[in-house]
């Protein structure tokens, strides 16, 4: 259990949150959500003790241990991987280190023997004899193979370091677990393993994530940071999103009778309540859902960008023909003699090796030439491309956002039109005068999406489009891609994004060949399992 009483924090004149009173209980996983800049990571730092609130206190149960996912990926460079994981349990690691240091002494005294005996007792009480095997199980579950366990952290890749630090946080069954963006840099297999771990975790979890499928899978409650307060909701992210959207619509409809509003909300809650049987702690959650009333759900203050891809020309039947295509990058064969045709209604997700997926998209976008073979587009197609790295579009640009966007407008649109367009993408007022070179990662992606929308292309090519976006922008982009009437090829690590958009899956395998199925993503995973193919 962890609780906060009257916690407040301001930065200058800006209030992040004020007089927050909340308790997080064992057996629950709380998804901490809020708009970018609302203070989610700051609140996690206050809970962990890294940052002190200006007022109020944080309380934990007596003798309880807290673990937090470290963000400094270079903090343990000189330590072996397995030892780094065990360091997640500070007391156990201190006992183990002192015990080992005593046994290493050449002049072992009687006092040393007595101290060693004390330490052995503590070590056993802390389950120290199982520490290495538990750490190894966590590492293997996250995809760190056994041959890496004795290597130093400095020898690991960046993504593997992230996995080790996650294993460190999970190690030793902490009483309170704080995870800030734990799925960043994880592959889909590691994310699935983490989901199962947290679903079966009996203690208190508080997690910040932009992955909606992850939040839906693991969360029993949502802690919504909005209006400078944190309000708890029973249920997962989808329940919070749908109920807050409904509350917003009802609050804005001044002509509707309150009785009709209540009936609509109660019917909505009843639907979710019926589905709660599939989730963790179903019985108690169903009872709580049954008790929710209109006043318990507030409209959100969040703003969602307007993402709407319209096509300028209907796409014909001849869309794309890929024939005997291969690609090699830095001596590595990423694509090996692949062939496929694309249909006008296809929304294809590419899964598999990240370098291979990006290489194929760059070829389809005519940014690169293949080593062999060809990719031929039909004459009725027009394409818009979102690369995984958009730096070149903004580097050195000293113009305003309005002027930057104007260069990509096929027609000579007025400044009023472009300002309105940017406004719908959440660049309002003086923000349209920003220099493109100083934009944040999320702002750059929103600009690139604006550029794509202005093109009225009937084929979209998107490489990890949710990177850098907040939950609101991801939701808006997700809805825009579902509604798009053209064809598309995209990559993503967001399970819900893939499942709701794609109607065809092309997996690029280790040897550079492809597995191509006209299925949704969940159907594809079920098919692979039925065939005995590893996920």
N, C-alpha and C positions, 0 to 999 in steps of 0.2 A: 504494500500500500504506500502511496505517496500523495500528499495533499499540500495545497497552498492556501494560505489565509491572507486576505487583503494585500495581495501582491500587485504592485504598480511599477511601471517603468516609463520614463520619458527620455527622449533625446532632444535637448533644447526645448523648443516650443511644441515638438511633435509628441503626441501621446500614443504609445504602442498599445498599452493596456492599463487598466486602472481598477483597483479593488477587486481583483480576481480571487474568487473563493471556489475551490473545486477539489474533489477527491477522486483519485484513480485507484480502483480496487483490484485485488488479485483475481485471476481467472478471466480478465477482460483484456482485449487489445483495443486501444484507443487510436483512431486515426486523427492526428492533429492537422486540420486544414485551415486555409486562409489565403487571401490574395497575396501576391508577391509584395514583400515589404510590410506585411501585417505584423510580423514578429514571431513566426513559428520557430525558426532556428534560435532566436534570442530566448524564447520561452524554454526551449530544451536546455539551453546553457544555464538558465536560472535553476531549473530542476536538478541539473547535474552538479551545481555549485561552481561552475566555471565563471559565471557572471552573478553579481549580487544585485538583487532588486533594490529600488530606492525605498520601498516600504514593504512590509509584510514578511512572512516567513514560509519556509518549505519544511515539511515534516515527513519523516518516514517511520515505519514501524521499528520497534526496538530490535537492534541486532540485525536488521535487514541490510542486504548488500545491493548496491546499484551499479549497473554496467552501462556504458555509453559507447556508441560507435565512434571511434576516433576518426578525425578528418585529415590529420597530418600523415600522409602516406610515407614519409621519409623518417619518421620518428624512431624506427627500430632497425635501421639499416644494418647494424653490426650484430644483430641477434639472429640465431637460427629460427626458422619458421615455427617449428613445434614449440619452442620456448616462448616465442612471441605470443602464441595463442594462450599458453598457460599464464602469462603475465596479466591476462584479463582478470584473474582472481588474485588480487593484490596480496591478501593475507597468506594464501596458499603459496604463492611464489616466494614471499619473504621467508616463510618457514622452510621451504625447499632449498632456497639459496643458502640460508644460514646453516642448515643441516649438512649440505654438501661441502660447504667451506670448512666445517669442523672436521669432517671425515678426510679432507685433503691435507690436514695438518700432519707434519712429520713428528712433532712433539706433542702427541695426544695425551692430555692430562686427565686426572680423575674428574676435575671440574668440567672438562669438555665432555667426558662420558655422561655425566649427570645431565648436562644441558642437551646433549644429543638425544638422551632418552626422553626428556620432556618434549623435544621437537618431534620425535617419532610419534609420540602420542597425539600431538596436535595435527601432525601430518595425516595420520590415520583418520582422525575425526573429520578432517576437511576432505576426505575421500581422495587423498593424494596418490594412493597406489593406482587409482583408475585414471589419473590426470592425463597421462600420455595417450592412452587408448581413446579417451573421450575427445581429446584434441585432434587426434588422427581421424576419428569418425567425422567430426565437424568439417575438417579440411577436405576429406574425400567427398563428402556430401556437396560441398561448394565447388568441386571440380579441381582441387589441388591434389595432384597425384602423389603417391607415396615417395617417389624418387625426389620430390622437392622438399620434403619435410625437414631434412637436415641441412638444407642450403641456407645461406644467409639471406635476409630480406632484400639486401642490395642486389642480389642476383635475379630477383623475380621481376616480371613485367609489371607495369602499372596496374592492370586489371587484376592480376593475381595478388598484388599487395592489398588491394581493396578487399578481396575475399578473405585474406588472412586476418585483417583487422575486423571484419565482420565475425569470423570464427572466434576471435578474441572476445568480442562483446557477448557472444552467445555462450561462451565457455563457463562451466561451473554452475549453471542454472541460477542466475542472479534473481533476486526477489523483485527488482524493478529493472526493466530493460528499456533504454532510450535509443531509438534508431532514427537518425536524420538521413533521409534518402538512401536506404540500404540497398535498393535495387540498381543504383547507378553503377554502370560498368559491369553488371552481371549479365551473363547470357541467359537465355530462356530456361535452360535446364537448371541452372543454379537458382533462378528466381522460383521455379516450381518447388525445388527442394526447400528453400527458405519459407515458402508459403506453408508447406506441410509441417515444418518445424514449429512455426508460430501458432498454427491452428492447434497443435498438441501441447503448447507451452502453457503451464498451469498458473504462472505468476503474472505480474502486471507488465504490460507492454504499451509504450507510447511511441507511435511511429509517424514520421513525416514522409510523404511520398507523392510524386506526381503520377504514379501508375495506378489508374482507377481499378483495373482488374485485381491488382495486388491488394488494394484497400478493400475491395469487395470480398475477396477471399478470406482475409485474415481478421478484419475488424468486426468486433461485436458492438462497438460504439464509435461515434464521430464526435470529436471535440472541435467545435467550430469557433475559430478566432475571428470575430467580426464586431464592429461597433465598439472596439476597445475592450470587449469582454470575451469570455470563453463559455459557450453553452454546450452542454452535453446532449447528444441525441442517441437513442437506442437504434441499432441497425447499422448497415454498412454505408458506403459512399453513395451508391445509387439511391438508397432510400432518402438520404439527406438531400441529394441533388433534386430529385423529383418533388419532394415535399416542399423544399424551399422555393422551387420554381412555381409550384402550385400556389403557395402562400403569396408570392409576389404578384401573380395574376389576380388572385382574389382580392388582395389589398388595393390593387390599382382599379378594380372594377367597382366604382362607387355606387353604381345603380343596382347591383345585385343584392338580393335580400340576404341577411346574415344566415337565415335558416338554410338557404340553398348552398351557401358557402360551406356551412358546417356539414351538410349532407355529402357534398362533393369530396371534402377532405376525409370524412369518416369512411366513405367508400374506398378512397385511395389507400388509407391506412389498413383497412380490412384486407385488401389484396396483398399488401406486403406482410401483414400478420399471418396470413395463410401460408406464405412461402417461407416463413421463418423456421419451419420444421427441418429444413435442410442445413441450418446453420448451427454453429457452436452455441451452447447454452440456450437452446431453442425455447424451452418452456418459459423461462423467466423473461426472455426477450419478448415472447408473444404476449405475456401478461402486461408488460410495460407498453408495448405497442397498442394494445387494446385500450389503455388508459389515456393515450395522447388525445388532446383536444386542440382546437384551432389556435388558441392563444399560446400553445406550447411551441409552435413553429413560426419563426419570424421570417419575413422576407429578407433576402441577403442584400448587402450593400455592394456586392461585387459587380463588376462590369465585364460583359462578354463581348469580344470583337465580333463583327459581322463578317463571316466567311461564306461567300457565295460565288462559286465558279460557274459562269455561264458560257455557253459555246457560241461562237460566231457562225459556225457552219456545221450542218449535220454531217456526221461521219459516215463514210461508205462501208461496204463489206470488206474491202481490201484495206486492212489496217497496218499490219506489220508481219513481215516474214523474216525470221532469223534462220540462217542456213549454215551449218558446218562452222560455227563461229568458235574461235579460240582466242585466248588472250593470256599473255605472259607479262608480269610486272616484276622487275628486279630479279629476273631469273626464276621466278615462281609461276608455274602454270596455274592460273586461277580458273579459267574456263577452258573446257576440253571438248571441242567438236560438238557444240550444242546446237540443236535445231528446235524451233517451235513457231507456230503461227498465233497471232493475237486476233481475237474477235472484237467487234465493236462494242459489245456489252461487258467485256472483261475488266475486272478490277483485280489485278494480279499483285500479290505480295511475294517478294523475294525473301527467302530465308536461307540461313546457312552462313558461310564465312563472310564476315563484314567486308573484307577487301574485294572478294569476288563479286559481291552484290553491287558495290560501288563501281567496280570496273565495268560491269554489264550496263549499269545505268548511264555511265559516262559515254559508252559506245552508242547506246540508244539515243542519247541526247546530242550525238554527233560532236562531242567534245574530244573523243579519242577514236583512233582507227583500230580495228581488231588486228591481231597478228595474222589470222587467216579467217576465211569465211566472210559472211556479210549480214547486215541488218538493213532491210529495205522497207521504208515507210510508204503507205499508199498515198496517192495524189490528193485525196480529200482530207488528209490529216494535217493538223497544226499542233505543235508541241510546246509545252511550258515545263521548265526544268528547275527543280530546287535541289542544289547540290548539298552534300553534307557539310562542306566547308564553303561558306559564302563570302569569305574575306575579300576576294578580288573585286566584288561588286561595290565595296564600301571604302577600300583603301584610298587614302589621299583625297577623298571627296570632301570639298569645303563648301559645297552648295547647301541650300536648305533641303528639308525632306520633300517639300513641294516640287522644287526643281529636279531633285533626284528622281522622283516618281514620274515627272513629266516626260523624261527621256524614254520611258518605256510605254508611254501611252500611244497607241496606234493612231489616235486622232488628236488634233490640237485642242485638248480639253482646257477649259478655263481654270483659273486659280481657284475659283469658288468650288468647282466640281472636285478638283484634286484635294482641296482642304476638307470637303465633306467626305470624300473617300477615305482619307487618312483618319478623320474623326471617327468613322465607323470601325477603324482598326485601332482605336483608343489613343490616337495622337491628336489631342485637342488643343485649342488655344495657341499659346506660344510654342508648344512642343513641335509644331510643324516647321518652325524655324531652326530646329536643331540641325547640327552638321551630321550627316550620316556616319562619319568616321568615329563619332563618340557614342554611338548607340550601344546598348547592352546586347547580349546574345539573343534574348527573347525579342527585343525590339527589331533587330535585324531580320529575324525570321518573319515577323509580322510585315515588315516592309517587302520581303521577298514574296510573301503570299499576296500582298497588294499588287505587286508587279505581275504575278501569274494571273490574278483575276482580271486585270486590265487587258491581258493578251487575248482573252476569249478563246483560248486554245481548246481543242476537243480531245486532246490527249495530255494527261498530266504525268510527269515523271518526278517522283519525290523520294529523296534519300534521307531517311530518318527525320521526317518533318516535325516531330514532336520535341526534338532536342531543344533545350533552353526555354521551352514554353511552360507557363504555369497551367494549373488545372483548368482554369476558365478558358484559356486559349486553346488547349488541347480539346476540350469539349466542343468548342465552336468549330475548330478545324474538322473534328470527327463528324459533326453534323453536316458540314459543308461537303465533305468527301462522300458521305452516304448519299446526299442529294444530287451529286454531280451526274449529268446525263451522258458524259463521254466515257472514254476508256482511260485506264491508268495503270501504271506500274509503280509500286512504292516499296520501301523497306521500313521496318519499325520494330522496336523491342516491346511495344505496348500491346499486351495480349488483347485487351478489349478493343483497342483501335483496329487491330488486324481482324478480329472476329466480326466486328460490325461493318467493316468496309469491304474486305476481300471476298470474292466469289471463286477465286482460283489461286492455288499455291504452287509456286515453283521453288523447290529447294535445290540449292547448289551444293553438291556433295563434295567430300574431301578430295576426290580425284578430278574435280572440275566438271563432272557430268551433272545432269539435272534429273530431278524427280518432279513430274508435272501432273497435277491433279485438279480437276474442275470441282473443287470442294471448298467449303468454308474452312477456316483454320481449325476449329474444334473437330470437325468431321475428318480433316486431314490427320490430326493427332490420333483420333480413334482408329482410323484406317491403319496407320503405322503400327499402333499397338496390336491390332488384330493380325497384322502380318509378321509380328515379332521383330519389327525394326525399332532400334533404339531411338528414343526421342532426341 
